[in-house]
Amino acid sequence: MIINNVMLKLKNSDSETVSNVKNELLTMKGKVDVLKDIQVHTDILKQDPNFDIFFQTKFASMKDFDAYKIHPKHIKVTEKIGGNIASSASVCARSNE
């Protein structure tokens, strides 16, 4: 299994923007066939330099992860939230789940 962990720092981290970005990420659930799971969490400490959103996506293989990156729904979500992102960090790893 491939697990991709992503942290997002938003330009505007008010609760409405954070909620909108979280909900937009969750629209991929059930809409991207190669996406086995997505979980989205928001920071509860609200302190700098914390990131605002953490999300994790899971895939059966690297081939599926590569297909996800170019999937029209993923691209649409990326375009929709991209203007809100100040910075990001990610770790992609293999798991024996």
Beta strands, then each sheet from edge to edge (+ up, - down):
strand 1: 2-10
strand 2: 37-42
strand 3: 53-59
strand 4: 85-94
sheet 1: 2+ 3- 1+ 4-
end
